[in-house]
């Protein structure tokens, strides 16, 4: 686990309220810009439909990362096993054991670097 180091350390003995507020504001701004924004940027999500009578769909994402985790959730019963394969820096494939029926099989997906 990494540790976040803030750019300022509050002075416990500083009685100037303005200085205390400025220190807190500076640390919150640092946290938002350097920790939270980087964390949020490491996720991409969307939906993909395996078309009826087929068993795969190639999904393109914008994460552009060499290593990442893919989480997929079928919306409804896919009728058999499903899995991810063929991961590249910008794509992965959703596979189904049984061909999608009806209007296809919808999957929600999320990629995390």
Buried (B, 14 or more C-beta within 10 A) or exposed (E): EEEEEBEEEEEEEEEEEEEBEEBEEBBEEBEEEBEEEEEEEEEBEEEBBBEEEEBBBEBEBEBEBEEBEBEBEBEEEBBEEBEBEEBEEEEBBBBBEEBBEEEBBBBEBBBBE
